[in-house]
């Protein structure tokens, strides 16, 4: 598996390429940048979160075991101090006739402090009506609001969205859960 850096001003010319060193079939499922570490953050199908030198000098800065069944989404906070992930809790064969593995969604998102990556991620539950967290994005900092808030959404119709503040106890206040009313087919 490779990550390539492209020059947007020169017809997408490949400037540099980074190849992951791995024995398994590896897929990069999600990618974001982290300016604090000057790194690219890759969420991988083998369940790891990898930080790669953003200057594409061939160095893997960190490899952390995240979601056992694979990472599906990564996001980095605007200050670069936090990384959030969603993924699958495990994979297993459902029956002998089934081709491939079934991935069991992880009902939590994990939040990592980049200063303490070796400690692992802190699990934050998702209160979605259907499904587990699939899409995540750090919200811009606003006056009179806590820093490092995340918008988390379910991957299923009718699952809803939730605003989570990193490293705070789950809020019993239902106002942090959003269930948009959609018309048929939306």
HELIX and SHEET records of a PDB file:
HELIX    1   1 UNK A  114  UNK A  119  5                                   6    
HELIX    2   2 UNK A  174  UNK A  176  5                                   3    
SHEET    1   A 2 UNK A   2  UNK A   7  0                                        
SHEET    2   A 2 UNK A  13  UNK A  19 -1                                        
SHEET    1   B 4 UNK A  28  UNK A  34  0                                        
SHEET    2   B 4 UNK A  39  UNK A  44 -1                                        
SHEET    3   B 4 UNK A  48  UNK A  53 -1                                        
SHEET    4   B 4 UNK A  60  UNK A  65 -1                                        
SHEET    1   C 3 UNK A  70  UNK A  76  0                                        
SHEET    2   C 3 UNK A  82  UNK A  92 -1                                        
SHEET    3   C 3 UNK A 102  UNK A 105 -1                                        
SHEET    1   D 4 UNK A  70  UNK A  76  0                                        
SHEET    2   D 4 UNK A  82  UNK A  92 -1                                        
SHEET    3   D 4 UNK A 108  UNK A 113 -1                                        
SHEET    4   D 4 UNK A 122  UNK A 125 -1                                        
SHEET    1   E 4 UNK A 133  UNK A 138  0                                        
SHEET    2   E 4 UNK A 149  UNK A 154 -1                                        
SHEET    3   E 4 UNK A 161  UNK A 165 -1                                        
SHEET    4   E 4 UNK A 177  UNK A 178 -1                                        
END                                                                             
